[in-house]
Amino acid sequence: MAAYVSENFIPVKIHIKEQPDTFKRFGAQWTPTMAVLDPEGTKRHQFEGYLPAEEFLAQLELGLAQSAFAHEQWGEAQERFRAIVQQFPKSDAAPEALYWAGVAKYKASGDANALADTARQFKEKYPESVWAKKSSVWAA
Amino acid sequence: MTIQWMKGVDAALREARAKGKPLLLDFNAAPM
């Protein structure tokens, strides 16, 4: 975990008693809160509460994928979202990642089949997910 | 290996921009 964090992020620890203004600055209202900011300092992902290691890693990966997506790096975003589905298929992050992988593919290609394919995958993999409901309109 | 946490957000933001690397902010209330 430590190597992963060091390799992928500039890590900053902010204690509520030492830096209450920094909590306000970034909209943190509870602890623990983890926030992923892109290199320009824009928040791309945030999650609260303690998580098991796999869920925690999946959430951090979601932050990296969303950062790539926000920068219109469709290929990298798609790869990162799909990696979450493959590496952490049972995590809560996986259905969200599958949804955004489909959107990233559509953004890159302009091909609506990317969305229809994603909707089909939801029926197989995560039919009960809220993301399945969101993608249901894409079904051909 | 331990994580080398920074404490100053603004210094971390400068480093993130220079290295093109995302930031991970850990807001916590763990006993000091």
Backbone of each chain as nested JSON, in Angstrom:
{
  "chains": [
    {"id": "A", "residues": [
      {"number": 1, "name": "MET", "atoms": {"N": [0.823, -1.208, 0.0], "CA": [0.0, 0.0, 0.0], "C": [0.864, 1.267, 0.0]}},
      {"number": 2, "name": "ALA", "atoms": {"N": [1.896, 1.279, 0.86], "CA": [2.759, 2.463, 0.952], "C": [3.466, 2.715, -0.371]}},
      {"number": 3, "name": "ALA", "atoms": {"N": [3.967, 1.661, -0.989], "CA": [4.672, 1.814, -2.261], "C": [3.71, 2.312, -3.334]}},
      {"number": 4, "name": "TYR", "atoms": {"N": [2.504, 1.781, -3.329], "CA": [1.497, 2.191, -4.318], "C": [1.185, 3.686, -4.176]}},
      {"number": 5, "name": "VAL", "atoms": {"N": [0.958, 4.116, -2.941], "CA": [0.623, 5.524, -2.702], "C": [1.787, 6.42, -3.118]}},
      {"number": 6, "name": "SER", "atoms": {"N": [2.985, 6.047, -2.712], "CA": [4.153, 6.881, -3.025], "C": [4.412, 6.957, -4.53]}},
      {"number": 7, "name": "GLU", "atoms": {"N": [4.141, 5.857, -5.204], "CA": [4.404, 5.815, -6.642], "C": [3.403, 6.652, -7.437]}},
      {"number": 8, "name": "ASN", "atoms": {"N": [2.174, 6.706, -6.951], "CA": [1.102, 7.301, -7.752], "C": [0.651, 8.694, -7.323]}},
      {"number": 9, "name": "PHE", "atoms": {"N": [1.024, 9.1, -6.098], "CA": [0.498, 10.355, -5.565], "C": [1.571, 11.177, -4.853]}},
      {"number": 10, "name": "ILE", "atoms": {"N": [1.282, 12.48, -4.73], "CA": [1.953, 13.308, -3.733], "C": [1.027, 13.231, -2.513]}},
      {"number": 11, "name": "PRO", "atoms": {"N": [1.433, 12.53, -1.459], "CA": [0.534, 12.318, -0.324], "C": [0.629, 13.433, 0.731]}},
      {"number": 12, "name": "VAL", "atoms": {"N": [-0.539, 13.867, 1.193], "CA": [-0.59, 14.949, 2.18], "C": [-1.523, 14.529, 3.316]}},
      {"number": 13, "name": "LYS", "atoms": {"N": [-1.018, 14.622, 4.536], "CA": [-1.845, 14.285, 5.707], "C": [-2.249, 15.576, 6.398]}},
      {"number": 14, "name": "ILE", "atoms": {"N": [-3.553, 15.714, 6.652], "CA": [-4.089, 16.951, 7.219], "C": [-4.895, 16.608, 8.464]}},
      {"number": 15, "name": "HIS", "atoms": {"N": [-4.422, 17.065, 9.616], "CA": [-5.114, 16.76, 10.875], "C": [-6.094, 17.879, 11.204]}},
      {"number": 16, "name": "ILE", "atoms": {"N": [-7.282, 17.485, 11.66], "CA": [-8.348, 18.467, 11.879], "C": [-7.967, 19.507, 12.938]}},
      {"number": 17, "name": "LYS", "atoms": {"N": [-7.162, 19.094, 13.924], "CA": [-6.8, 20.055, 14.972], "C": [-5.678, 20.986, 14.519]}},
      {"number": 18, "name": "GLU", "atoms": {"N": [-4.845, 20.503, 13.621], "CA": [-3.718, 21.323, 13.15], "C": [-4.1, 22.253, 12.005]}},
      {"number": 19, "name": "GLN", "atoms": {"N": [-5.015, 21.77, 11.134], "CA": [-5.303, 22.541, 9.914], "C": [-6.805, 22.602, 9.626]}},
      {"number": 20, "name": "PRO", "atoms": {"N": [-7.586, 23.158, 10.551], "CA": [-9.041, 23.217, 10.296], "C": [-9.388, 24.035, 9.047]}},
      {"number": 21, "name": "ASP", "atoms": {"N": [-8.576, 25.034, 8.74], "CA": [-8.864, 25.846, 7.547], "C": [-8.701, 25.043, 6.254]}},
      {"number": 22, "name": "THR", "atoms": {"N": [-7.771, 24.082, 6.279], "CA": [-7.575, 23.248, 5.079], "C": [-8.757, 22.311, 4.885]}},
      {"number": 23, "name": "PHE", "atoms": {"N": [-9.36, 21.882, 6.001], "CA": [-10.596, 21.092, 5.888], "C": [-11.656, 21.909, 5.146]}},
      {"number": 24, "name": "LYS", "atoms": {"N": [-11.825, 23.163, 5.578], "CA": [-12.848, 24.017, 4.95], "C": [-12.509, 24.287, 3.488]}},
      {"number": 25, "name": "ARG", "atoms": {"N": [-11.248, 24.532, 3.241], "CA": [-10.8, 24.874, 1.875], "C": [-11.164, 23.79, 0.865]}},
      {"number": 26, "name": "PHE", "atoms": {"N": [-11.071, 22.53, 1.304], "CA": [-11.344, 21.432, 0.375], "C": [-12.681, 20.743, 0.649]}},
      {"number": 27, "name": "GLY", "atoms": {"N": [-13.476, 21.321, 1.539], "CA": [-14.821, 20.795, 1.755], "C": [-14.873, 19.471, 2.495]}},
      {"number": 28, "name": "ALA", "atoms": {"N": [-13.855, 19.187, 3.313], "CA": [-13.88, 17.955, 4.1], "C": [-14.672, 18.211, 5.375]}},
      {"number": 29, "name": "GLN", "atoms": {"N": [-15.693, 17.388, 5.618], "CA": [-16.578, 17.628, 6.76], "C": [-16.619, 16.455, 7.728]}},
      {"number": 30, "name": "TRP", "atoms": {"N": [-15.819, 15.43, 7.449], "CA": [-15.846, 14.247, 8.298], "C": [-14.491, 13.581, 8.208]}},
      {"number": 31, "name": "THR", "atoms": {"N": [-14.17, 12.751, 9.186], "CA": [-12.925, 11.996, 9.098], "C": [-13.207, 10.508, 9.255]}},
      {"number": 32, "name": "PRO", "atoms": {"N": [-12.421, 9.661, 8.592], "CA": [-11.448, 10.076, 7.594], "C": [-12.114, 10.438, 6.259]}},
      {"number": 33, "name": "THR", "atoms": {"N": [-11.544, 11.416, 5.595], "CA": [-11.915, 11.738, 4.222], "C": [-10.653, 11.689, 3.375]}},
      {"number": 34, "name": "MET", "atoms": {"N": [-10.753, 11.012, 2.247], "CA": [-9.635, 10.964, 1.298], "C": [-10.074, 11.694, 0.04]}},
      {"number": 35, "name": "ALA", "atoms": {"N": [-9.205, 12.55, -0.471], "CA": [-9.514, 13.276, -1.699], "C": [-8.367, 13.117, -2.691]}},
      {"number": 36, "name": "VAL", "atoms": {"N": [-8.729, 12.864, -3.929], "CA": [-7.745, 12.795, -5.016], "C": [-7.876, 14.062, -5.842]}},
      {"number": 37, "name": "LEU", "atoms": {"N": [-6.775, 14.796, -5.946], "CA": [-6.727, 16.019, -6.753], "C": [-5.833, 15.764, -7.954]}},
      {"number": 38, "name": "ASP", "atoms": {"N": [-6.196, 16.355, -9.082], "CA": [-5.309, 16.218, -10.238], "C": [-4.083, 17.122, -10.035]}},
      {"number": 39, "name": "PRO", "atoms": {"N": [-3.078, 17.018, -10.904], "CA": [-1.849, 17.794, -10.685], "C": [-2.067, 19.305, -10.655]}},
      {"number": 40, "name": "GLU", "atoms": {"N": [-3.204, 19.755, -11.207], "CA": [-3.503, 21.191, -11.185], "C": [-4.233, 21.594, -9.903]}},
      {"number": 41, "name": "GLY", "atoms": {"N": [-4.574, 20.615, -9.069], "CA": [-5.189, 20.92, -7.786], "C": [-6.708, 20.867, -7.774]}},
      {"number": 42, "name": "THR", "atoms": {"N": [-7.311, 20.371, -8.854], "CA": [-8.773, 20.232, -8.886], "C": [-9.173, 18.876, -8.322]}},
      {"number": 43, "name": "LYS", "atoms": {"N": [-10.148, 18.888, -7.399], "CA": [-10.589, 17.639, -6.795], "C": [-11.336, 16.795, -7.828]}},
      {"number": 44, "name": "ARG", "atoms": {"N": [-10.925, 15.532, -7.969], "CA": [-11.559, 14.629, -8.929], "C": [-12.302, 13.486, -8.276]}},
      {"number": 45, "name": "HIS", "atoms": {"N": [-11.985, 13.209, -6.999], "CA": [-12.667, 12.11, -6.317], "C": [-12.509, 12.3, -4.816]}},
      {"number": 46, "name": "GLN", "atoms": {"N": [-13.534, 11.885, -4.087], "CA": [-13.488, 11.98, -2.629], "C": [-14.298, 10.844, -2.033]}},
      {"number": 47, "name": "PHE", "atoms": {"N": [-13.81, 10.283, -0.936], "CA": [-14.618, 9.277, -0.238], "C": [-14.354, 9.374, 1.257]}},
      {"number": 48, "name": "GLU", "atoms": {"N": [-15.376, 9.012, 2.005], "CA": [-15.316, 9.131, 3.459], "C": [-15.397, 7.734, 4.095]}},
      {"number": 49, "name": "GLY", "atoms": {"N": [-14.862, 7.643, 5.296], "CA": [-14.984, 6.428, 6.091], "C": [-13.856, 5.439, 5.833]}},
      {"number": 50, "name": "TYR", "atoms": {"N": [-13.7, 4.52, 6.78], "CA": [-12.681, 3.485, 6.663], "C": [-13.148, 2.427, 5.681]}},
      {"number": 51, "name": "LEU", "atoms": {"N": [-12.223, 1.918, 4.893], "CA": [-12.536, 0.884, 3.909], "C": [-11.512, -0.244, 4.014]}},
      {"number": 52, "name": "PRO", "atoms": {"N": [-11.941, -1.486, 3.711], "CA": [-10.958, -2.573, 3.603], "C": [-9.958, -2.238, 2.501]}},
      {"number": 53, "name": "ALA", "atoms": {"N": [-8.795, -2.867, 2.565], "CA": [-7.697, -2.514, 1.661], "C": [-8.103, -2.546, 0.193]}},
      {"number": 54, "name": "GLU", "atoms": {"N": [-8.816, -3.587, -0.221], "CA": [-9.173, -3.706, -1.651], "C": [-10.105, -2.582, -2.08]}},
      {"number": 55, "name": "GLU", "atoms": {"N": [-11.081, -2.275, -1.227], "CA": [-12.02, -1.195, -1.556], "C": [-11.289, 0.148, -1.579]}},
      {"number": 56, "name": "PHE", "atoms": {"N": [-10.366, 0.298, -0.65], "CA": [-9.587, 1.531, -0.567], "C": [-8.764, 1.729, -1.849]}},
      {"number": 57, "name": "LEU", "atoms": {"N": [-8.063, 0.677, -2.251], "CA": [-7.255, 0.757, -3.472], "C": [-8.123, 1.026, -4.693]}},
      {"number": 58, "name": "ALA", "atoms": {"N": [-9.274, 0.377, -4.741], "CA": [-10.177, 0.575, -5.884], "C": [-10.65, 2.026, -5.945]}},
      {"number": 59, "name": "GLN", "atoms": {"N": [-10.9, 2.62, -4.79], "CA": [-11.325, 4.025, -4.755], "C": [-10.195, 4.954, -5.208]}},
      {"number": 60, "name": "LEU", "atoms": {"N": [-8.971, 4.643, -4.796], "CA": [-7.841, 5.466, -5.249], "C": [-7.665, 5.359, -6.763]}},
      {"number": 61, "name": "GLU", "atoms": {"N": [-7.831, 4.143, -7.28], "CA": [-7.738, 3.948, -8.731], "C": [-8.846, 4.703, -9.454]}},
      {"number": 62, "name": "LEU", "atoms": {"N": [-10.023, 4.724, -8.83], "CA": [-11.133, 5.48, -9.42], "C": [-10.755, 6.955, -9.521]}},
      {"number": 63, "name": "GLY", "atoms": {"N": [-10.079, 7.458, -8.511], "CA": [-9.639, 8.85, -8.538], "C": [-8.658, 9.119, -9.673]}},
      {"number": 64, "name": "LEU", "atoms": {"N": [-7.722, 8.204, -9.885], "CA": [-6.756, 8.365, -10.977], "C": [-7.452, 8.282, -12.331]}},
      {"number": 65, "name": "ALA", "atoms": {"N": [-8.397, 7.371, -12.44], "CA": [-9.138, 7.23, -13.704], "C": [-9.972, 8.472, -13.98]}},
      {"number": 66, "name": "GLN", "atoms": {"N": [-10.605, 8.998, -12.955], "CA": [-11.43, 10.192, -13.139], "C": [-10.58, 11.412, -13.476]}},
      {"number": 67, "name": "SER", "atoms": {"N": [-9.378, 11.451, -12.936], "CA": [-8.46, 12.533, -13.28], "C": [-8.103, 12.463, -14.765]}},
      {"number": 68, "name": "ALA", "atoms": {"N": [-7.801, 11.268, -15.257], "CA": [-7.494, 11.102, -16.693], "C": [-8.717, 11.464, -17.534]}},
      {"number": 69, "name": "PHE", "atoms": {"N": [-9.896, 11.052, -17.09], "CA": [-11.135, 11.347, -17.823], "C": [-11.358, 12.861, -17.91]}},
      {"number": 70, "name": "ALA", "atoms": {"N": [-11.159, 13.547, -16.792], "CA": [-11.379, 14.994, -16.757], "C": [-10.427, 15.725, -17.693]}},
      {"number": 71, "name": "HIS", "atoms": {"N": [-9.264, 15.129, -17.943], "CA": [-8.295, 15.735, -18.852], "C": [-8.455, 15.215, -20.288]}},
      {"number": 72, "name": "GLU", "atoms": {"N": [-9.581, 14.544, -20.522], "CA": [-9.915, 14.028, -21.86], "C": [-8.849, 13.078, -22.387]}},
      {"number": 73, "name": "GLN", "atoms": {"N": [-8.198, 12.38, -21.47], "CA": [-7.243, 11.335, -21.842], "C": [-8.043, 10.035, -21.908]}},
      {"number": 74, "name": "TRP", "atoms": {"N": [-8.815, 9.915, -22.995], "CA": [-9.82, 8.846, -23.052], "C": [-9.212, 7.453, -22.991]}},
      {"number": 75, "name": "GLY", "atoms": {"N": [-8.073, 7.267, -23.658], "CA": [-7.445, 5.951, -23.663], "C": [-6.984, 5.537, -22.28]}},
      {"number": 76, "name": "GLU", "atoms": {"N": [-6.283, 6.449, -21.627], "CA": [-5.793, 6.133, -20.275], "C": [-6.96, 5.945, -19.316]}},
      {"number": 77, "name": "ALA", "atoms": {"N": [-7.968, 6.806, -19.444], "CA": [-9.125, 6.694, -18.549], "C": [-9.8, 5.337, -18.726]}},
      {"number": 78, "name": "GLN", "atoms": {"N": [-10.01, 4.963, -19.98], "CA": [-10.665, 3.688, -20.255], "C": [-9.873, 2.52, -19.662]}},
      {"number": 79, "name": "GLU", "atoms": {"N": [-8.561, 2.556, -19.867], "CA": [-7.71, 1.477, -19.327], "C": [-7.806, 1.411, -17.809]}},
      {"number": 80, "name": "ARG", "atoms": {"N": [-7.759, 2.569, -17.178], "CA": [-7.796, 2.583, -15.709], "C": [-9.153, 2.115, -15.187]}},
      {"number": 81, "name": "PHE", "atoms": {"N": [-10.237, 2.569, -15.815], "CA": [-11.563, 2.125, -15.369], "C": [-11.709, 0.611, -15.555]}},
      {"number": 82, "name": "ARG", "atoms": {"N": [-11.261, 0.104, -16.702], "CA": [-11.39, -1.337, -16.954], "C": [-10.525, -2.153, -15.992]}},
      {"number": 83, "name": "ALA", "atoms": {"N": [-9.363, -1.609, -15.636], "CA": [-8.482, -2.315, -14.696], "C": [-9.157, -2.466, -13.329]}},
      {"number": 84, "name": "ILE", "atoms": {"N": [-9.94, -1.473, -12.948], "CA": [-10.66, -1.568, -11.669], "C": [-11.656, -2.726, -11.722]}},
      {"number": 85, "name": "VAL", "atoms": {"N": [-12.382, -2.819, -12.827], "CA": [-13.367, -3.901, -12.983], "C": [-12.67, -5.256, -12.951]}},
      {"number": 86, "name": "GLN", "atoms": {"N": [-11.502, -5.328, -13.578], "CA": [-10.791, -6.608, -13.645], "C": [-10.119, -6.969, -12.325]}},
      {"number": 87, "name": "GLN", "atoms": {"N": [-9.498, -5.967, -11.692], "CA": [-8.722, -6.27, -10.479], "C": [-9.571, -6.302, -9.204]}},
      {"number": 88, "name": "PHE", "atoms": {"N": [-10.644, -5.517, -9.217], "CA": [-11.492, -5.44, -8.014], "C": [-12.964, -5.644, -8.393]}},
      {"number": 89, "name": "PRO", "atoms": {"N": [-13.283, -6.784, -9.014], "CA": [-14.631, -6.972, -9.574], "C": [-15.746, -6.933, -8.543]}},
      {"number": 90, "name": "LYS", "atoms": {"N": [-15.435, -7.247, -7.286], "CA": [-16.476, -7.262, -6.26], "C": [-16.519, -5.98, -5.441]}},
      {"number": 91, "name": "SER", "atoms": {"N": [-15.69, -5.037, -5.787], "CA": [-15.674, -3.782, -5.033], "C": [-16.858, -2.908, -5.418]}},
      {"number": 92, "name": "ASP", "atoms": {"N": [-17.193, -1.973, -4.55], "CA": [-18.263, -1.021, -4.862], "C": [-17.852, -0.085, -5.988]}},
      {"number": 93, "name": "ALA", "atoms": {"N": [-16.554, 0.056, -6.192], "CA": [-16.068, 0.945, -7.251], "C": [-16.237, 0.33, -8.638]}},
      {"number": 94, "name": "ALA", "atoms": {"N": [-16.334, -0.994, -8.712], "CA": [-16.321, -1.664, -10.016], "C": [-17.493, -1.267, -10.927]}},
      {"number": 95, "name": "PRO", "atoms": {"N": [-18.746, -1.276, -10.438], "CA": [-19.84, -0.872, -11.341], "C": [-19.692, 0.567, -11.845]}},
      {"number": 96, "name": "GLU", "atoms": {"N": [-19.259, 1.446, -10.971], "CA": [-19.042, 2.832, -11.397], "C": [-17.947, 2.893, -12.463]}},
      {"number": 97, "name": "ALA", "atoms": {"N": [-16.893, 2.104, -12.248], "CA": [-15.786, 2.073, -13.21], "C": [-16.246, 1.521, -14.556]}},
      {"number": 98, "name": "LEU", "atoms": {"N": [-17.092, 0.498, -14.527], "CA": [-17.598, -0.072, -15.782], "C": [-18.398, 0.979, -16.56]}},
      {"number": 99, "name": "TYR", "atoms": {"N": [-19.216, 1.717, -15.841], "CA": [-20.025, 2.771, -16.47], "C": [-19.123, 3.792, -17.175]}},
      {"number": 100, "name": "TRP", "atoms": {"N": [-18.139, 4.281, -16.439], "CA": [-17.288, 5.338, -16.993], "C": [-16.33, 4.823, -18.058]}},
      {"number": 101, "name": "ALA", "atoms": {"N": [-15.988, 3.54, -17.988], "CA": [-15.184, 2.946, -19.067], "C": [-15.963, 3.02, -20.371]}},
      {"number": 102, "name": "GLY", "atoms": {"N": [-17.257, 2.744, -20.293], "CA": [-18.099, 2.832, -21.48], "C": [-18.183, 4.252, -22.006]}},
      {"number": 103, "name": "VAL", "atoms": {"N": [-18.323, 5.197, -21.095], "CA": [-18.406, 6.605, -21.513], "C": [-17.083, 7.043, -22.149]}},
      {"number": 104, "name": "ALA", "atoms": {"N": [-15.968, 6.642, -21.548], "CA": [-14.654, 7.013, -22.086], "C": [-14.466, 6.435, -23.486]}},
      {"number": 105, "name": "LYS", "atoms": {"N": [-14.926, 5.203, -23.676], "CA": [-14.814, 4.583, -25.006], "C": [-15.675, 5.343, -26.012]}},
      {"number": 106, "name": "TYR", "atoms": {"N": [-16.865, 5.718, -25.594], "CA": [-17.749, 6.497, -26.472], "C": [-17.131, 7.86, -26.802]}},
      {"number": 107, "name": "LYS", "atoms": {"N": [-16.569, 8.502, -25.793], "CA": [-15.943, 9.816, -26.014], "C": [-14.791, 9.709, -27.016]}},
      {"number": 108, "name": "ALA", "atoms": {"N": [-14.034, 8.607, -26.902], "CA": [-12.88, 8.426, -27.783], "C": [-13.307, 8.116, -29.206]}},
      {"number": 109, "name": "SER", "atoms": {"N": [-14.381, 7.365, -29.356], "CA": [-14.741, 6.839, -30.679], "C": [-15.953, 7.515, -31.312]}},
      {"number": 110, "name": "GLY", "atoms": {"N": [-16.831, 8.068, -30.483], "CA": [-18.083, 8.607, -31.002], "C": [-19.058, 7.521, -31.415]}},
      {"number": 111, "name": "ASP", "atoms": {"N": [-18.714, 6.292, -31.092], "CA": [-19.529, 5.141, -31.489], "C": [-20.501, 4.779, -30.359]}},
      {"number": 112, "name": "ALA", "atoms": {"N": [-21.795, 4.933, -30.615], "CA": [-22.803, 4.663, -29.583], "C": [-22.861, 3.189, -29.2]}},
      {"number": 113, "name": "ASN", "atoms": {"N": [-22.284, 2.324, -30.04], "CA": [-22.244, 0.904, -29.672], "C": [-21.456, 0.688, -28.376]}},
      {"number": 114, "name": "ALA", "atoms": {"N": [-20.508, 1.59, -28.11], "CA": [-19.723, 1.473, -26.866], "C": [-20.651, 1.555, -25.661]}},
      {"number": 115, "name": "LEU", "atoms": {"N": [-21.666, 2.401, -25.767], "CA": [-22.612, 2.541, -24.659], "C": [-23.551, 1.334, -24.595]}},
      {"number": 116, "name": "ALA", "atoms": {"N": [-24.016, 0.9, -25.767], "CA": [-24.916, -0.269, -25.802], "C": [-24.205, -1.51, -25.265]}},
      {"number": 117, "name": "ASP", "atoms": {"N": [-22.934, -1.674, -25.618], "CA": [-22.146, -2.809, -25.103], "C": [-22.037, -2.74, -23.586]}},
      {"number": 118, "name": "THR", "atoms": {"N": [-21.835, -1.529, -23.095], "CA": [-21.71, -1.349, -21.638], "C": [-23.006, -1.73, -20.943]}},
      {"number": 119, "name": "ALA", "atoms": {"N": [-24.125, -1.298, -21.496], "CA": [-25.423, -1.645, -20.904], "C": [-25.6, -3.163, -20.865]}},
      {"number": 120, "name": "ARG", "atoms": {"N": [-25.164, -3.855, -21.914], "CA": [-25.265, -5.321, -21.938], "C": [-24.383, -5.94, -20.857]}},
      {"number": 121, "name": "GLN", "atoms": {"N": [-23.184, -5.368, -20.682], "CA": [-22.285, -5.91, -19.652], "C": [-22.885, -5.755, -18.257]}},
      {"number": 122, "name": "PHE", "atoms": {"N": [-23.618, -4.678, -18.064], "CA": [-24.248, -4.485, -16.748], "C": [-25.268, -5.578, -16.447]}},
      {"number": 123, "name": "LYS", "atoms": {"N": [-25.993, -6.009, -17.462], "CA": [-26.988, -7.068, -17.241], "C": [-26.316, -8.35, -16.776]}},
      {"number": 124, "name": "GLU", "atoms": {"N": [-25.088, -8.586, -17.276], "CA": [-24.366, -9.805, -16.9], "C": [-23.658, -9.668, -15.566]}},
      {"number": 125, "name": "LYS", "atoms": {"N": [-23.004, -8.511, -15.361], "CA": [-22.089, -8.395, -14.218], "C": [-22.701, -7.747, -12.978]}},
      {"number": 126, "name": "TYR", "atoms": {"N": [-23.41, -6.664, -13.191], "CA": [-23.907, -5.9, -12.031], "C": [-25.359, -5.461, -12.236]}},
      {"number": 127, "name": "PRO", "atoms": {"N": [-26.271, -6.428, -12.415], "CA": [-27.655, -6.06, -12.757], "C": [-28.377, -5.274, -11.675]}},
      {"number": 128, "name": "GLU", "atoms": {"N": [-27.925, -5.414, -10.41], "CA": [-28.612, -4.731, -9.305], "C": [-28.009, -3.367, -8.987]}},
      {"number": 129, "name": "SER", "atoms": {"N": [-26.96, -3.017, -9.67], "CA": [-26.273, -1.758, -9.366], "C": [-27.076, -0.553, -9.838]}},
      {"number": 130, "name": "VAL", "atoms": {"N": [-26.915, 0.541, -9.115], "CA": [-27.546, 1.791, -9.551], "C": [-26.973, 2.219, -10.896]}},
      {"number": 131, "name": "TRP", "atoms": {"N": [-25.725, 1.81, -11.178], "CA": [-25.091, 2.155, -12.446], "C": [-25.715, 1.373, -13.592]}},
      {"number": 132, "name": "ALA", "atoms": {"N": [-26.277, 0.196, -13.286], "CA": [-27.016, -0.558, -14.305], "C": [-28.27, 0.218, -14.694]}},
      {"number": 133, "name": "LYS", "atoms": {"N": [-28.931, 0.814, -13.707], "CA": [-30.116, 1.624, -14.008], "C": [-29.727, 2.822, -14.868]}},
      {"number": 134, "name": "LYS", "atoms": {"N": [-28.611, 3.455, -14.501], "CA": [-28.173, 4.636, -15.242], "C": [-27.823, 4.309, -16.691]}},
      {"number": 135, "name": "SER", "atoms": {"N": [-27.284, 3.109, -16.902], "CA": [-26.858, 2.736, -18.26], "C": [-27.978, 2.074, -19.049]}},
      {"number": 136, "name": "SER", "atoms": {"N": [-29.115, 1.794, -18.412], "CA": [-30.179, 1.046, -19.089], "C": [-30.707, 1.778, -20.326]}},
      {"number": 137, "name": "VAL", "atoms": {"N": [-30.622, 3.087, -20.328], "CA": [-31.105, 3.856, -21.489], "C": [-30.202, 3.68, -22.705]}},
      {"number": 138, "name": "TRP", "atoms": {"N": [-29.032, 3.113, -22.493], "CA": [-28.1, 2.913, -23.615], "C": [-28.395, 1.613, -24.365]}},
      {"number": 139, "name": "ALA", "atoms": {"N": [-29.18, 0.736, -23.749], "CA": [-29.409, -0.578, -24.368], "C": [-30.035, -0.404, -25.746]}},
      {"number": 140, "name": "ALA", "atoms": {"N": [-29.46, -1.116, -26.697], "CA": [-29.967, -0.981, -28.083], "C": [-31.279, -1.752, -28.236]}}
    ]},
    {"id": "B", "residues": [
      {"number": 1, "name": "MET", "atoms": {"N": [8.482, -0.062, 3.767], "CA": [8.407, 1.291, 3.206], "C": [7.276, 2.067, 3.88]}},
      {"number": 2, "name": "THR", "atoms": {"N": [7.576, 3.273, 4.273], "CA": [6.531, 4.11, 4.86], "C": [6.213, 5.265, 3.913]}},
      {"number": 3, "name": "ILE", "atoms": {"N": [4.996, 5.751, 4.019], "CA": [4.586, 6.867, 3.167], "C": [5.173, 8.154, 3.729]}},
      {"number": 4, "name": "GLN", "atoms": {"N": [5.8, 8.926, 2.858], "CA": [6.37, 10.221, 3.265], "C": [5.288, 11.289, 3.101]}},
      {"number": 5, "name": "TRP", "atoms": {"N": [4.445, 11.401, 4.11], "CA": [3.342, 12.354, 4.04], "C": [3.856, 13.782, 4.149]}},
      {"number": 6, "name": "MET", "atoms": {"N": [3.34, 14.647, 3.32], "CA": [3.618, 16.066, 3.467], "C": [2.522, 16.659, 4.351]}},
      {"number": 7, "name": "LYS", "atoms": {"N": [2.772, 17.827, 4.93], "CA": [1.753, 18.478, 5.763], "C": [1.243, 19.764, 5.126]}},
      {"number": 8, "name": "GLY", "atoms": {"N": [2.048, 20.378, 4.323], "CA": [1.648, 21.641, 3.709], "C": [1.008, 21.424, 2.348]}},
      {"number": 9, "name": "VAL", "atoms": {"N": [-0.25, 21.782, 2.236], "CA": [-0.974, 21.563, 0.984], "C": [-0.39, 22.395, -0.153]}},
      {"number": 10, "name": "ASP", "atoms": {"N": [-0.046, 23.638, 0.126], "CA": [0.432, 24.496, -0.961], "C": [1.777, 24.03, -1.515]}},
      {"number": 11, "name": "ALA", "atoms": {"N": [2.651, 23.573, -0.632], "CA": [3.93, 23.019, -1.102], "C": [3.685, 21.753, -1.904]}},
      {"number": 12, "name": "ALA", "atoms": {"N": [2.716, 20.947, -1.447], "CA": [2.385, 19.713, -2.163], "C": [1.79, 20.023, -3.538]}},
      {"number": 13, "name": "LEU", "atoms": {"N": [0.966, 21.075, -3.602], "CA": [0.381, 21.468, -4.891], "C": [1.472, 21.897, -5.872]}},
      {"number": 14, "name": "ARG", "atoms": {"N": [2.456, 22.628, -5.357], "CA": [3.558, 23.047, -6.229], "C": [4.325, 21.824, -6.749]}},
      {"number": 15, "name": "GLU", "atoms": {"N": [4.569, 20.874, -5.851], "CA": [5.292, 19.659, -6.245], "C": [4.482, 18.835, -7.246]}},
      {"number": 16, "name": "ALA", "atoms": {"N": [3.16, 18.776, -7.014], "CA": [2.288, 18.007, -7.919], "C": [2.315, 18.597, -9.323]}},
      {"number": 17, "name": "ARG", "atoms": {"N": [2.246, 19.929, -9.393], "CA": [2.285, 20.593, -10.703], "C": [3.624, 20.336, -11.389]}},
      {"number": 18, "name": "ALA", "atoms": {"N": [4.698, 20.46, -10.615], "CA": [6.044, 20.286, -11.187], "C": [6.256, 18.862, -11.699]}},
      {"number": 19, "name": "LYS", "atoms": {"N": [5.705, 17.885, -10.979], "CA": [5.916, 16.482, -11.349], "C": [4.788, 15.907, -12.2]}},
      {"number": 20, "name": "GLY", "atoms": {"N": [3.7, 16.69, -12.358], "CA": [2.556, 16.172, -13.105], "C": [1.922, 14.974, -12.43]}},
      {"number": 21, "name": "LYS", "atoms": {"N": [1.885, 15.022, -11.097], "CA": [1.414, 13.871, -10.317], "C": [0.188, 14.259, -9.496]}},
      {"number": 22, "name": "PRO", "atoms": {"N": [-0.81, 13.392, -9.389], "CA": [-1.985, 13.719, -8.57], "C": [-1.633, 13.79, -7.079]}},
      {"number": 23, "name": "LEU", "atoms": {"N": [-2.512, 14.451, -6.333], "CA": [-2.34, 14.526, -4.883], "C": [-3.35, 13.626, -4.195]}},
      {"number": 24, "name": "LEU", "atoms": {"N": [-2.93, 13.074, -3.074], "CA": [-3.85, 12.34, -2.219], "C": [-3.899, 13.066, -0.877]}},
      {"number": 25, "name": "LEU", "atoms": {"N": [-5.066, 13.636, -0.565], "CA": [-5.232, 14.344, 0.702], "C": [-5.924, 13.426, 1.695]}},
      {"number": 26, "name": "ASP", "atoms": {"N": [-5.294, 13.232, 2.848], "CA": [-5.84, 12.384, 3.914], "C": [-6.27, 13.298, 5.061]}},
      {"number": 27, "name": "PHE", "atoms": {"N": [-7.577, 13.562, 5.139], "CA": [-8.117, 14.39, 6.217], "C": [-8.445, 13.462, 7.389]}},
      {"number": 28, "name": "ASN", "atoms": {"N": [-7.791, 13.67, 8.515], "CA": [-7.97, 12.706, 9.603], "C": [-8.026, 13.397, 10.957]}},
      {"number": 29, "name": "ALA", "atoms": {"N": [-8.439, 12.596, 11.951], "CA": [-8.514, 13.087, 13.32], "C": [-7.865, 12.085, 14.261]}},
      {"number": 30, "name": "ALA", "atoms": {"N": [-6.929, 11.316, 13.713], "CA": [-6.257, 10.3, 14.523], "C": [-5.493, 10.976, 15.659]}},
      {"number": 31, "name": "PRO", "atoms": {"N": [-5.387, 10.288, 16.809], "CA": [-4.644, 10.873, 17.939], "C": [-3.239, 11.28, 17.515]}},
      {"number": 32, "name": "MET", "atoms": {"N": [-2.852, 12.474, 17.926], "CA": [-1.53, 12.973, 17.527], "C": [-0.463, 12.523, 18.52]}}
    ]}
  ]
}
